[in-house]
Amino acid sequence: MGVHEGSWAPGTPCWVDISVPDLARSQAFYAAVLGWEFTEGTEEFGGYTTALVNGRGAAGMAPPMNGEGGAPTFWTVYLATADSAATEAAIAAAGGQVIAPTMTLGDLGAMGIYADPTGAVFGTWQSGSHTGYDVANEPGAVAWCEAAVGDFDAGKSFYTDVFGYSYLDMSGPGAAYAMFSVPDGDRPAGGLSGPSPDRPPSWSVTFETDGVDAAVARAQANGGAVLREPFDFQYGRLALVSGPDGEPFGLMTSVVMSG
């Protein structure tokens, strides 16, 4: 896909960010693994910085806000919305939890943080001058986002009620999985999987890389760990790793699909 201009269709994963206890250490780690460069953080937004891929915004990173010290470190996935307040009402009506009510961030846009009824945490983003990531599906950028939900059918129903998702079920023996599409979407926008004993309900992000095995080696050399060794599947080669604070994420080299 490469460069993306403008707002993302409602329901599409459109941004990811992370709050880290040691910003310089985490910036060095992701620079080494994914080649990111970073903008300078500003006091107005709590030191929040943007990770850049070829000069375009790919993700966000910030030091912890007051009172967040000691909290688990994890990547937050934001789903696009055209109306943050209306989506918040729909989330509550569908049985979701409001963790941080919708708030406006200057002219950048509006955001909120929520949990679906199974406990998977996600954010929403209503575009202003900041429309989400400007680059996707190329080395260093987001390749895929998905949710592991504690109840597959309940999770599917929730995201359909709130965001209008439709699903392509790809479940196999002992593994519930579906790719979701947003209304009028021309391709799957992400995935949804059922409960797993080794993965609590959560959203996750996978970043594209031009060589998974080399990226995994860079992660290990810079303070990360391997959660699942690289393996091949129909869409490319994938590994699961963790960053310097234990935050899990995926690394993927996609295959070029024909047709």
C-alpha positions in Angstrom: 0.0 0.0 0.0 2.8 2.5 0.9 1.8 6.1 1.4 -1.7 6.8 2.6 -3.3 10.3 2.3 -6.3 11.5 4.4 -8.5 9.9 6.9 -9.0 6.1 7.2 -12.4 4.5 6.7 -14.3 4.2 10.1 -13.5 1.0 11.9 -10.1 0.6 10.2 -7.0 0.4 12.4 -5.4 3.8 11.8 -2.8 4.4 14.5 -0.8 2.6 17.1 1.2 4.0 20.0 2.9 3.1 23.2 3.8 4.6 26.5 7.3 3.5 27.7 9.2 4.1 31.0 12.5 4.9 29.2 11.8 6.8 26.0 15.4 7.0 24.9 15.9 3.3 25.3 12.7 2.4 23.5 13.5 4.8 20.6 16.9 3.2 20.2 15.4 -0.3 20.2 12.8 0.5 17.5 15.3 2.5 15.5 17.6 -0.5 15.4 14.8 -3.1 14.7 12.6 -1.1 12.3 14.7 1.8 11.2 12.5 4.5 12.8 13.4 8.1 13.2 11.5 10.3 15.7 10.1 13.8 15.9 10.9 15.9 19.0 8.4 15.5 21.8 6.6 18.6 23.1 5.6 19.5 26.6 2.1 20.4 25.4 1.5 16.7 24.6 3.5 15.1 27.4 6.6 14.4 25.4 4.7 12.4 22.8 6.8 11.7 19.7 6.0 10.3 16.2 8.0 7.5 14.7 8.8 8.2 11.1 9.2 5.9 8.1 10.7 7.8 5.2 9.6 11.0 6.8 6.0 9.9 7.2 4.2 9.2 10.5 4.0 5.5 11.3 3.4 5.2 15.1 3.5 7.1 18.4 5.7 6.8 21.5 5.7 8.7 24.7 6.9 8.6 28.3 4.3 7.6 30.9 1.7 10.1 32.0 1.5 11.1 35.6 0.4 8.1 37.7 1.1 5.5 34.9 4.5 4.4 36.3 4.7 0.6 36.8 1.7 -0.1 34.5 2.3 -2.9 31.9 3.7 -1.7 28.6 1.8 -2.6 25.5 0.9 -1.3 22.0 -2.5 0.4 21.7 -4.4 0.0 18.4 -6.7 2.9 17.4 -9.7 2.3 15.2 -10.9 5.2 13.0 -14.1 6.9 13.6 -15.9 9.9 12.0 -17.6 10.8 15.3 -15.7 9.9 18.5 -18.6 10.7 20.8 -21.2 8.7 18.8 -18.8 5.8 18.7 -18.3 6.0 22.4 -22.0 5.8 22.9 -22.2 2.8 20.6 -19.4 1.1 22.5 -21.2 1.5 25.8 -24.5 0.4 24.3 -22.9 -2.8 23.0 -21.4 -3.7 26.4 -18.0 -2.2 26.1 -16.2 -0.3 28.9 -15.1 3.3 28.7 -11.6 3.6 30.1 -10.8 7.1 29.0 -13.7 9.2 27.6 -13.4 10.9 24.3 -11.2 14.0 24.4 -10.2 16.5 21.8 -6.5 17.1 21.3 -6.3 20.6 19.8 -6.6 20.5 16.1 -5.1 17.0 15.8 -8.4 15.2 16.4 -10.3 13.3 19.1 -9.6 10.0 20.9 -10.9 7.7 23.5 -9.8 4.4 25.1 -12.1 1.5 25.6 -12.3 -2.3 26.3 -14.6 -4.6 24.4 -16.9 -6.9 26.5 -14.2 -9.6 26.5 -11.5 -7.3 27.9 -9.5 -6.4 24.8 -8.4 -2.7 25.0 -8.4 -0.4 22.0 -8.6 3.3 21.1 -10.6 5.3 18.7 -9.3 8.2 16.6 -11.4 10.9 14.9 -9.1 12.7 12.4 -8.3 16.4 12.5 -5.0 17.6 11.2 -3.6 14.2 12.3 -5.3 11.5 10.2 -3.5 8.4 11.5 -0.5 6.7 10.0 0.6 8.1 6.6 2.4 4.9 5.6 1.4 1.3 5.8 2.5 -2.1 4.5 6.1 -1.2 3.8 9.2 -1.9 5.9 9.0 -0.2 9.2 5.2 0.5 9.0 2.2 -1.3 10.3 1.3 -4.4 8.3 -1.6 -5.8 10.3 -3.6 -5.4 13.5 -5.9 -7.9 15.1 -7.8 -8.6 18.3 -7.7 -11.7 20.4 -11.1 -11.8 22.2 -12.1 -13.9 25.1 -15.3 -15.0 23.4 -15.2 -15.3 19.6 -18.9 -14.9 18.9 -19.4 -12.2 21.4 -16.3 -10.3 20.1 -17.5 -10.5 16.5 -21.0 -9.3 17.5 -19.6 -6.3 19.4 -17.4 -5.0 16.6 -20.2 -5.5 14.1 -22.6 -3.5 16.3 -20.1 -0.7 16.8 -18.1 -0.5 13.6 -20.2 -2.5 11.1 -17.6 -5.2 10.6 -18.2 -8.2 8.3 -16.1 -11.3 8.5 -14.3 -13.8 6.4 -14.1 -16.9 8.7 -10.8 -18.7 8.4 -11.2 -20.9 11.5 -9.5 -24.3 11.6 -9.5 -27.2 14.1 -9.1 -25.8 17.5 -8.4 -22.2 16.2 -11.1 -19.6 15.7 -10.1 -16.8 13.4 -11.7 -14.3 11.0 -10.5 -11.4 8.9 -12.8 -8.4 9.2 -13.7 -5.7 6.7 -15.2 -2.3 7.3 -18.4 -1.2 5.4 -17.6 -0.5 1.8 -14.0 -1.7 2.4 -12.2 -3.2 -0.6 -9.9 -5.5 1.4 -9.7 -7.0 4.9 -8.8 -4.4 7.5 -7.6 -6.7 10.3 -8.3 -9.9 12.1 -10.1 -11.4 15.1 -9.2 -14.5 16.9 -10.8 -16.6 19.6 -9.5 -17.2 23.2 -6.1 -18.7 23.7 -4.6 -20.0 27.0 -1.3 -18.1 26.3 -2.8 -14.8 25.1 -5.2 -12.7 27.2 -7.9 -10.6 25.4 -5.9 -7.9 23.6 -5.3 -6.0 20.4 -1.9 -6.4 18.7 0.2 -4.9 16.0 2.5 -6.5 13.4 5.1 -4.3 11.6 6.3 -5.0 8.0 10.1 -5.7 7.6 12.2 -6.5 4.6 13.7 -9.5 6.4 12.0 -11.1 9.4 15.0 -13.3 10.5 17.4 -10.3 10.5 14.8 -8.1 12.3 14.4 -10.8 15.0 18.2 -10.9 15.4 18.2 -7.1 15.8 15.5 -7.3 18.4 17.4 -9.8 20.4 20.6 -7.9 20.1 19.0 -4.7 21.4 17.2 -6.0 24.5 14.1 -7.7 23.0 13.1 -11.4 23.2 11.6 -13.9 20.8 8.1 -15.1 21.6 7.7 -17.2 18.5 10.4 -18.0 16.1 10.0 -17.0 12.4 7.6 -19.3 10.4 6.1 -19.2 7.0 2.4 -19.1 6.2 0.3 -18.2 3.2 0.7 -14.4 3.5 4.5 -14.3 4.2 6.9 -15.0 7.0 6.0 -14.0 10.6 7.6 -13.9 14.0 6.5 -12.6 17.4 8.9 -10.7 19.6 8.8 -8.4 22.6 10.4 -5.1 23.2 12.6 -3.9 26.0 9.7 -3.5 28.4 8.1 -6.9 27.5 5.6 -5.4 25.0 4.7 -8.0 22.3 4.5 -7.2 18.6 4.8 -9.0 15.3 7.4 -8.8 12.6 6.4 -9.8 9.1 7.7 -10.0 5.5 4.6 -10.1 3.3 4.4 -12.0 0.1 3.1 -10.2 -3.0 -0.3 -11.6 -3.7 -1.2 -12.0 -7.4 -4.5 -11.3 -9.0 
